[in-house]
Amino acid sequence: MKMKSSIERGADYLCTKLGDVVTAIEQVAVVKGLAMWEVERKISAGIKKRLIVSERTLISLQMTPAGA
């Protein structure tokens, strides 16, 4: 089941669980009312790893600065 989410496929996000920038691939599940997303993390040149994380661990990199 898909949920309406503010996460966009292909966009970059800061994953607080990993402390790294990831790219959202697709929503894969809903667990306890939270959307779970498959994300891709770049480890080194050409090496990428895919993980599944909760939507709430993803923070947009396009946030406006405080006070702006």
PyMOL commands that set and color helices and strands:
alter all, ss='L'
color gray80, all
select helices_A, chain A and resi 55-57
alter helices_A, ss='H'
color red, helices_A
select strands_A, chain A and resi 12-15+20-31+34-44+47-54+58-60
alter strands_A, ss='S'
color yellow, strands_A
deselect
rebuild
show_as cartoon
